[in-house]
């Protein structure tokens, strides 16, 4: 009997189901607890079917990471279209990153695991190439805003800096701030009194002021910009986050 051929929509839906199942395993047991066998035990598909989608556990982890980056890129594109000056658009990038991490905490922390050599080397070439393309898209959004700032005169880079270096630095700063204040981590005494949204805004302003990106912190109300983001382009995500928080109260 010849194998059953499924259409693209069915295959995509099945892969989404497998990814969600893998996430549920990770949420309960951590990354180290994830195995293909545990996923198979929770879905109505054979092990062979699961392996048709993912060549190994590491390939599955990379796929989860790619799915996270793809969703994040959509938020970054929205941030880049925010109706404000270039500095406000860059604040929107940081805010969207923080918001996505709060809505998807397991996926956010998976990025660290997916970057390790042991995972990268075992993932399929297709997954690795997809990951690089998605990261390029993320950096492209940040570069677009930097170039907007340069064109408008709101930003003037020092001779030793390139737009790509600045884009990577701001991305790394945002990731580090979120990771260090992530609710899943124990906080040392220095971080006990720090609140993620406040510190994300503070760190963004410190970095942007240091780059000489106008308007400076004392020249505009960045908290008003954040409120516009919450009520405007990220209203749906804020509603989802507030709904989840109300369930835990």
C-alpha positions in Angstrom: 0.0 0.0 0.0 1.4 3.4 -1.0 1.8 6.0 1.8 -1.0 8.4 2.3 -0.3 11.8 0.8 -1.4 14.8 2.9 -1.9 18.4 1.7 0.2 21.3 2.9 -2.5 22.6 5.2 -2.9 19.3 7.0 0.9 18.9 7.3 1.2 22.4 8.7 -1.6 21.8 11.2 0.0 18.5 12.3 3.4 20.2 12.8 1.8 22.9 14.9 0.2 20.3 17.1 3.5 18.5 17.5 5.2 21.7 18.4 2.6 22.6 21.0 2.8 19.1 22.5 6.6 19.4 22.8 6.2 22.8 24.5 3.8 21.2 27.0 6.5 18.6 27.8 9.2 21.3 28.2 6.9 23.4 30.5 6.5 20.4 32.8 9.9 18.7 32.6 12.3 21.3 31.1 14.3 21.0 27.9 16.3 18.0 29.3 13.0 16.1 29.8 12.0 16.4 26.1 12.2 13.3 24.0 10.6 12.2 20.8 9.0 9.3 22.6 7.3 11.6 25.1 5.8 13.6 22.2 4.6 10.4 20.4 2.9 9.2 23.6 0.8 12.4 23.7 -0.3 12.6 20.0 -2.4 10.3 17.8 0.5 9.8 15.4 3.1 7.1 15.0 6.8 7.6 15.8 7.5 7.4 12.1 5.0 10.2 11.4 6.7 12.4 14.0 10.1 11.7 12.5 8.7 12.7 9.1 8.5 16.2 10.6 11.5 16.3 12.9 14.7 14.3 12.4 15.6 14.3 16.1 14.9 16.1 19.4 17.4 18.8 18.5 15.6 19.4 15.2 12.4 19.8 17.1 14.0 22.3 19.5 15.2 24.4 16.6 11.8 24.3 15.0 10.3 25.5 18.3 12.9 28.3 18.4 12.1 29.3 14.8 8.4 29.4 15.5 9.2 31.8 18.4 11.4 34.0 16.3 8.8 34.1 13.5 6.1 35.4 15.9 8.5 37.9 17.4 9.4 39.2 13.9 5.7 40.0 13.3 5.8 42.2 16.4 9.0 43.8 15.4 7.5 44.7 12.0 4.6 46.3 13.8 7.0 48.2 16.0 8.9 49.5 13.0 5.6 50.9 11.6 4.7 52.6 14.8 3.4 56.2 14.2 6.2 58.1 16.0 9.8 59.2 15.6 12.6 56.8 15.2 13.5 56.7 18.9 9.9 55.8 19.8 10.0 53.1 17.2 13.1 51.7 18.8 11.4 51.8 22.2 8.5 49.9 20.5 11.0 47.1 19.5 12.1 46.7 23.1 8.6 46.7 24.4 7.4 44.2 21.9 10.3 41.9 22.8 9.4 42.1 26.5 5.7 41.6 25.8 6.3 38.5 23.7 8.5 37.0 26.4 5.8 37.5 29.0 3.2 35.8 26.7 5.6 33.0 25.7 8.1 32.5 28.6 8.9 28.9 27.7 9.7 29.7 24.1 11.7 32.8 25.1 14.1 30.7 27.2 14.3 28.0 24.5 16.4 30.4 22.4 19.4 29.8 24.7 19.1 26.0 24.3 18.7 26.2 20.5 21.9 28.2 20.2 24.1 25.6 21.8 26.4 23.7 19.4 25.0 20.3 20.4 21.5 21.4 19.2 22.7 23.3 16.1 24.9 20.5 14.8 22.1 17.9 15.0 19.4 20.1 13.4 18.7 19.7 9.7 20.3 22.1 7.3 16.8 23.4 6.4 16.0 24.3 10.0 19.4 26.0 10.4 18.9 28.1 7.3 15.4 29.0 8.3 16.8 30.2 11.7 19.4 32.4 10.1 16.8 33.9 7.7 14.5 34.7 10.6 17.2 36.3 12.7 18.2 38.3 9.6 14.6 39.5 9.4 14.6 40.6 13.1 17.8 42.5 12.7 16.4 44.0 9.5 13.6 45.6 11.4 16.0 47.2 13.9 18.3 48.3 11.0 15.3 50.0 9.3 14.7 52.1 12.4 18.3 53.0 12.7 18.4 54.1 9.1 15.2 56.1 9.7 17.0 57.9 12.6 20.1 58.6 10.5 18.0 59.9 7.6 15.9 62.2 9.9 19.0 63.5 11.8 17.6 62.1 15.1 20.7 59.8 15.2 24.3 60.4 14.2 26.6 57.4 14.8 30.2 57.8 16.0 32.8 57.0 13.3 33.7 53.7 14.9 30.1 52.3 14.8 28.1 50.8 12.0 24.3 50.5 11.9 24.7 46.6 12.1 26.8 46.9 15.3 24.2 49.2 16.9 21.4 46.9 15.9 23.0 43.9 17.4 23.9 45.8 20.6 20.4 47.0 21.2 19.0 43.5 20.5 21.5 41.9 22.9 20.6 44.5 25.6 16.9 43.8 25.3 17.5 40.0 25.5 19.8 40.3 28.4 17.4 42.6 30.4 14.5 40.2 29.8 16.5 37.1 30.6 18.0 38.5 33.8 14.6 39.6 35.1 12.6 36.6 33.8 10.1 35.3 36.3 11.4 31.7 35.9 14.7 32.7 37.4 15.7 33.2 41.0 16.7 36.8 41.6 19.8 37.9 43.5 19.5 40.8 46.0 20.5 43.4 43.3 17.6 42.4 41.1 14.9 41.8 43.8 13.4 45.3 43.5 13.6 45.5 39.7 10.4 45.3 37.7 10.7 44.1 34.1 8.7 46.8 32.2 10.3 49.7 34.2 13.8 48.4 33.8 13.3 47.6 30.1 12.4 51.3 29.6 15.2 52.5 31.8 17.8 50.4 30.0 16.5 51.4 26.5 16.7 55.1 27.4 20.2 54.7 28.8 21.4 53.0 25.6 19.6 55.4 23.3 20.8 58.5 25.2 24.3 57.1 25.1 24.1 56.8 21.3 22.9 60.4 21.1 19.5 59.4 19.7 17.1 62.3 20.0 14.8 63.2 21.5 16.7 62.6 24.7 15.0 61.2 27.9 14.6 64.7 29.3 13.1 66.0 26.1 10.1 63.7 25.8 7.8 61.5 27.9 8.8 57.9 27.1 6.1 56.6 29.4 3.5 58.2 27.2 5.0 56.4 24.3 4.6 53.1 26.1 1.0 53.9 26.9 0.3 54.5 23.2 1.9 51.2 22.4 -0.3 49.4 25.0 -3.5 51.0 23.7 -2.6 50.9 20.0 -0.5 48.4 18.0 -0.1 46.0 20.9 -3.6 46.3 22.4 -4.5 42.7 21.6 -1.4 41.3 23.2 -1.9 43.5 26.3 -5.5 42.2 26.6 -4.2 38.6 26.5 -1.5 39.3 29.1 -3.9 41.1 31.4 -6.4 38.2 31.0 -3.7 35.7 32.0 -2.6 37.8 35.0 -6.2 38.1 36.2 -6.5 34.3 36.3 -3.4 34.0 38.5 -4.6 36.6 41.0 
